[in-house]
Amino acid sequence: MQSEIISLCQERNVTLTCLRQETGEGCGHLEKRPAVLIVPGGGYTHCSRRESEPVAFCFLKAGYQAFILNYTCLDQGGWPLPLQDYEEAMKLILSHAEQWKIDPGKIAAVGFSAGGHLACAGALFTSYPPKALILGYSLLTKEIERYAPGFPSLIEHVNGQTPPCFLFATANDASVSVKNTLQFAEKLAEHAVMFECHVYPYGRHGFSTGEDSVQKDPDPLYPSVVNWVQDSLVFCRTVFEPERKRPAFNQDGNKR
């Protein structure tokens, strides 16, 4: 595996950490791999390490090329600088797809909390949307104003071109209301956008992969929160591989 940190903006300490696996002989049948852009949370005050490398390792194990975006936080500037960071990262990944053995049609973005806000904004507002979005306990409504005044609410911008979304959260999240996830899912349904949504009964905010090794608090987690990783991989595989037949639904939820 090759590891590299690329500076996207030295002044604001914006970096893209690249974790790339080999392909071809001795590395299975893959000539090109899917890729994931990981956007950690942190309330736009920092980029959480618990939502960076531990997440990357899960996707690497599943055969992905993994990239971690360390984006502009509030102490370095406001909106739209983080959005520009996302755009630069995705442009770099796409422009190096051949060299880095990436299938450009199989790129997902996974974001947590404020990072979920940024990943979703990148899908809605830039020319470089991922093919699939994975949003964990994310700030998607006007609640973003509590953490980052002047940053846009995203739910009003959902449309029929929004990428397929995998959503997960916990019902008792004390930092970001579960209503962000539930209302966003409802909006996706209104626009007939493919989505999968998991709301676990309880669990603290910022649980990352849900593994014991990345938890900072002793508070209990609902046991199946760890399943979001595997479930999201299945979701992405379904999105990436159109030959896997799935029924189409209209806005009433009925099969077309």
PyMOL commands that set and color helices and strands:
alter all, ss='L'
color gray80, all
select helices_A, chain A and resi 53-61+81-95+114-125+144-147+155-157+179-190+212-214+223-240
alter helices_A, ss='H'
color red, helices_A
select strands_A, chain A and resi 2-9+14-20+33-39+65-70+102-112+132-136+165-170+195-200
alter strands_A, ss='S'
color yellow, strands_A
deselect
rebuild
show_as cartoon
